[in-house]
Amino acid sequence: MLGTGNATATKCYNTCFVLKSDQTSLLIDAGGGNGILQQLNKAKIPVHSLDGVFVTHAHTDHMLGVIWVIRMIAQAILGGETKKKFCVYSHHKVLRLLTTICSETLSNKYNQFINNEMEFIEIFHDEHIDIGDFQMYFFDIGSTDEVQFGFRAALPDKKILVCLGDEPYRELLFPFVQNADWLLHEAFCLYKDRSIYKPYEKNHGTALDAGRIAEKLKIKNLLLYHTEDDNLGKRKYTYAEEAKQVFSGQVYIPDDLEKVIL
């Protein structure tokens, strides 16, 4: 987990992570700035070792860090550090914005690699793409705020991991979430603090909401992220305790740079 905070978090990095097997390293979102480079460095993951990045949606705290990753990949190509193709997976709006921002802010020596050594690949609802040894099934989460995609990943050991981006589960997503071994679900705050953080007004939910959803769907392992950062010292305990009130499986609340073994 490179970051676990929501858009305005300052005491931890914005939510993003690397899904890693022995063969494949896929970055999921990249946060809101060049802090992604620091987080990758701290995690001892060279940027040029990544096979690609999947961007869930166009909000700044998920997309803008990708610009820095693209720049560093281009520098690695120029320096002869990598020869493998780097792929950016997302829907049309994200790819259009990334193309525009790169063309306007990066020099031609970097942009020359876009859609050559670095390929922008548009994804569609209910589409299957194999990325290394991950079998990825992408889906539109049905957001009313911003077009956003999640994924269902069949891992090399056949475990199923589902990522819903940074909005709560909706019933239309049942075919993609059912029978998952792991559900990665946002928890903007604790339910008891909902009047302070107002998650429902921002298309988000609480730890209690996520626990109810996971129990209903018979999820084995629930991982919560994209939280507020006012109570980081107590977050692991308080968020887990709230989710466990209604969920009988395992609950994980990782810190930034924590490795979770799936």
ABEGO torsion letter per residue (X at the ends): XABABBAABAABBBBBBBBBBAABBBBBEAEABAAAAAAAAAAGBBAAABAEBBBABABAAAAAAAAAAAAAAAAAAAAGABABBBBBBBBAAAAAAAAAAAAAABBAAAAAABGBABBBBBBBBGBBBBBEABBBBBBBAGBAABBBBBBBBBBAAGBBBBBAEABBBBAAAAAAABGBABBBBBBABBAAAAAAAGAAAAGBBBAAAAAAAAAAAGBABBBBBGBBAAAAAAAAAAAAAAAAAABABBBBBBBBGBBBBX
